[in-house]
Amino acid sequence: MKPVKRHQNILLDRLTYIAGIALPFLTLPQAYTILIDKQTEGVSLFTWSFYLFASVLFAAFGIYHKEKLLMLTYIPFTFVEAAIVLGLIIY
């Protein structure tokens, strides 16, 4: 397989970082609905707990391997998902 030249990866790199930054923010409406509106109907504690578990693993992996994109995405995700799980447990 022919290696991809660095300049061909620039667009993909930028889009990936944009998505990595955006994803935790796109989860905030769910957190708002649970924590502020106290509406948890139809939201799975099991699912969000697994998301939290996976985010902790990916964040730890990113920190251990010094992968900036994983850290940038999953450290904020961990906090948002923890808030959702906590809200599901409380409400």
N, C-alpha and C positions, 0 to 999 in steps of 0.2 A: 504494500500500500504506500502510495506517495505521501510524504509528510506535507502538512498544510503550512503555508508560509505565514509568518506572524501577522502581516498586514491583513490577511484574510480573516483573522480571528478578532479583529478590533470591534467590529459591529456586534458579533456574538458576545464578546466580553462585556461590552457596554449594556446590551439588552439584558444580559444575565444579572448584572449588578442592579440595574433599574428594577427588575422583577424581584430581586432579593430584598431591596429596600421597600418596595411597594407591598409585598405580601403581608407582613405583619400589620401594616396600616389597613389593609383590606379586611382584616379580621376584627378590627375595632368596632364596627357596627354590631357584631354579634355580642361582643363584650358589653357594649352599651345597653343593648336590649336586656341582657341578663342582670347586669349590675345596677343600672339606673331604673329601667322600667320593671325590673324584677319579673320578667316573663321568661320562663324556662320550658314552656310546653313544646314538645317535639324536639328538644335538644338532648342528645344522648351523653350522659356522663361517661359511659364506657368509651365512646368514640373520642371525646375531647381529652379524656385521661390518657388514651393511647397516643393522641397527637402530642400531648405534653411530654410523655415518655420518649417518643421519637425525637422531639425537638431537643430535649436534654441530651440524648445520645449524639445527635448531629452537632450540637453546639460543643460538646466535649470533644468529639472527633475533630472539629474545626480548630479548637484551641490547641489540642495535642499536636496536630499536624500543621498548625499555623496556616490554615486555609481561610483567608480573609472573607471570601464569599459565604462560606458556611457560618462563620462567626457573625457576619453582618446580617444574615438572614435569621439564624436560629436562636441567637441570644435574645433579640427582641421578641421573637415568636414565643420563646419560653415564658416570658413575663406575661404576655397577652393570654396565652393559653392557660397559665396558672391562675390568672384572674377569672377566666371563664370557668375553670374547674371549681375554684373556690366559690364562685357565685352559684354554680349548680348544686354544690353541697349545702350552701346556706339557704338558698331559696327553693 
